[in-house]
Amino acid sequence: MLLEAIYQMTDRNNPDGDFLTEAIKALGKLDTLGRVCTFQETVTRGSAKKSEWSDLVTPAERQYFTNEEAKRQS
C-alpha cells in the first residue's frame, strides 16, 4: 500500500507518522468491511462467484485457526 511505503520513508520524529499509522489502520478496517459486505451480498443473492468465509481472512491469519474452528466455520 502506498501509505505504508510513505510511512517507511517518514522520519520517526515526524509527527505525521502517527497520522499515517492511523490512516493505514482505518483503510485496513474499511477494506475488511468491504470484504464482509461483498461476502454477505454473494451469500444472500447467490452470486455466480461462490464466496467462502476463508476468502475474508488472509492465509497468514488462517494459520492460527484450529482445524475444528475451520470446520465449524464451513
C-alpha positions as CSV (number, residue, x, y, z in Angstrom):
1,M,0.0,0.0,0.0
2,L,1.2,3.5,-0.8
3,L,0.7,4.8,2.7
4,E,2.8,2.1,4.1
5,A,5.7,3.0,1.8
6,I,5.3,6.6,2.7
7,Y,5.4,5.7,6.4
8,Q,8.5,3.7,5.9
9,M,10.2,6.7,4.4
10,T,9.0,9.1,7.1
11,D,11.4,10.2,9.8
12,R,10.4,8.6,13.1
13,N,10.5,12.1,14.8
14,N,8.0,13.4,12.3
15,P,4.5,13.9,13.9
16,D,2.9,12.9,10.6
17,G,4.0,9.3,11.3
18,D,1.2,9.0,13.8
19,F,-1.4,10.2,11.3
20,L,-0.1,7.8,8.7
21,T,-0.3,4.9,11.1
22,E,-3.9,5.8,11.9
23,A,-4.8,6.2,8.2
24,I,-3.3,2.7,7.4
25,K,-5.4,1.2,10.2
26,A,-8.5,2.9,9.1
27,L,-8.1,1.9,5.5
28,G,-7.5,-1.7,6.6
29,K,-10.7,-1.7,8.5
30,L,-12.6,-0.3,5.5
31,D,-11.1,-3.0,3.3
32,T,-12.3,-5.6,5.8
33,L,-15.8,-4.1,5.9
34,G,-15.9,-4.1,2.2
35,R,-15.0,-7.8,2.1
36,V,-17.6,-8.6,4.6
37,C,-20.3,-6.7,2.7
38,T,-19.3,-8.4,-0.5
39,F,-19.4,-11.8,1.1
40,Q,-22.9,-11.1,2.6
41,E,-24.1,-10.0,-0.8
42,T,-22.9,-13.1,-2.5
43,V,-24.4,-15.4,0.2
44,T,-27.8,-13.7,0.2
45,R,-28.1,-13.2,-3.6
46,G,-26.4,-16.4,-4.8
47,S,-23.8,-14.7,-6.9
48,A,-22.1,-16.7,-9.7
49,K,-18.8,-16.4,-7.8
50,K,-19.3,-18.5,-4.7
51,S,-17.5,-16.9,-1.8
52,E,-16.4,-18.7,1.3
53,W,-15.6,-17.4,4.8
54,S,-12.0,-18.2,4.2
55,D,-11.9,-15.5,1.5
56,L,-12.3,-12.9,4.3
57,V,-9.1,-13.7,6.0
58,T,-5.5,-13.8,4.8
59,P,-3.5,-17.0,4.7
60,A,-1.3,-15.6,7.4
61,E,-4.4,-15.2,9.7
62,R,-5.8,-18.6,8.7
63,Q,-2.8,-20.4,10.1
64,Y,-3.9,-19.6,13.6
65,F,-7.3,-21.3,13.1
66,T,-7.6,-24.8,14.6
67,N,-9.0,-27.5,12.3
68,E,-12.1,-27.6,14.5
69,E,-12.7,-23.9,14.1
70,A,-12.2,-24.1,10.3
71,K,-14.7,-27.0,10.1
72,R,-17.2,-25.1,12.3
73,Q,-17.0,-22.0,10.1
74,S,-17.6,-24.0,6.9
